[in-house]
Amino acid sequence: MYISMIYRTKLLMLFTICLLSLGAAKLTAQEIRANNPKEKKVLLLIAALPEVKERAAHIKRVSQGKNQITLMVSAEPELSIPYYQVNVNDNAPSYKNYYQFAVDPKTYEIFYYDAVKNRQYTLAEWRKIRKQQ
């Protein structure tokens, strides 16, 4: 049976959103601050990353459930930076920023942004660097 490429793409996106929603529902130690459905999708993708899940569990554990991770879009795509920019912080008085990510609004590919080096890495590159440290 022939299924058009557009229909397949839409079906795959819907399936992905459903899976992410189910996965994010299990994450009780995160707060997602989205202003629209696209931002929510971007934040759910970030929330599903193993590193973010681990950090959320760690913050919840060490704070004895008093603090949690907050995910928020710090900037929307524009001409100079064509990515959603996402910060992963704790909601403690320090509001420590643990991770910064960039998400392509067309492909939803996720990149890690290193603010110290002012460099963007693919997730594979970032994970390799983390293992070496």
Order of alpha helices (4+ residues) and beta strands (2+ residues): alpha-beta-alpha-alpha-beta-beta-beta-beta-beta-alpha
